Amino acid sequence: MADWSAAQYLKFEDERTRPARDLVAQVPVDFPRRVVDIGCGPGNSTELLVQRWPDAQVSGFDTSPDMIEKARARLPNVSFDLADASTWQPAEPVNVIFANAVFQWLPTHPAVFQRLMGFLAPGGALAVQMPDNLLEPSHQMMRETAAEMPFADKLKGAARGPLPSVSFYYDLMSPLADRLDIWHTAYNHPLADAEAIVEWVKSTGLKPFLDPLDADERKMFLDNYTAKVKQAYPKMANGKVLLRFPRIFIVAKRAG
């Protein structure tokens, strides 16, 4: 895919940061020395880590040059680097490994989770949040729209695969963790209108569908997709629409 857009992502910064706030609040590590933010994006989640653990050495990495540039500008005292979560390895054990909305893009993430647990210091924790929303209308209609387009062949493989079940993650992580918490939260975000939902997903789930298209194809896709969104997300009494957004959270603590 083309590089991610920090500006597009941050159009909904408060809503996107809320799951990170909920995740960091549940990390059972009080005084970590080293904290790493995997897929740090523009630094909004990293900022939460700095606020919770001001005495820790906090760092972050991402695959997107634009995201790293914005993160460095936002938090000039934090070390940010370009790196890939599937191959990253710390120089020394880490007390908290934090990953907000990144591993849903990595089909091999179960194996990566197992690797990351091995990088934790005793008593350290891996904290992960992933969107679990492929059955929501916003994402079902991406796939439907793609199948209806005259350029549908261009979009084969654009949709990411579904996440495994909670029981899969439990069986995967419980042998490696002294304490394991897994839960779902379904957020209901009030947005201005259906077009706002489209703007939201442009920087995330919709991006793999739009990147392969030329300008005319992109307009055709967005026109058709937006019409479907308007049907699926009717206006509330105050004129806004509600974007339901389920997410899965995993916090695995290594024995001390």
Buried (B, 14 or more C-beta within 10 A) or exposed (E): EEEBBBEBBBBBEEBBBBBBBBBBEEBBBEEBBBBBBBBBBBBBBBBBBBEBBEEBBBBBBBBBEBBBEBBBEBBEEBEBEEBEBBEBEBEEBBBBBBBBBBBBBBEEBBEBBBBBBEBBBEBBBBBBBBBBBBEBBBBBBBBEBBEEBEBEEBBEEBBBEEBEEBEEBEEBBEEBBBEBBBEEBEBEBEBEBBBBBBBBBBBBBBBBBBBBBEEEBBEBBBEBBBEBBBEBBEEEEEEBBBBEBBBBBBBBBBEE
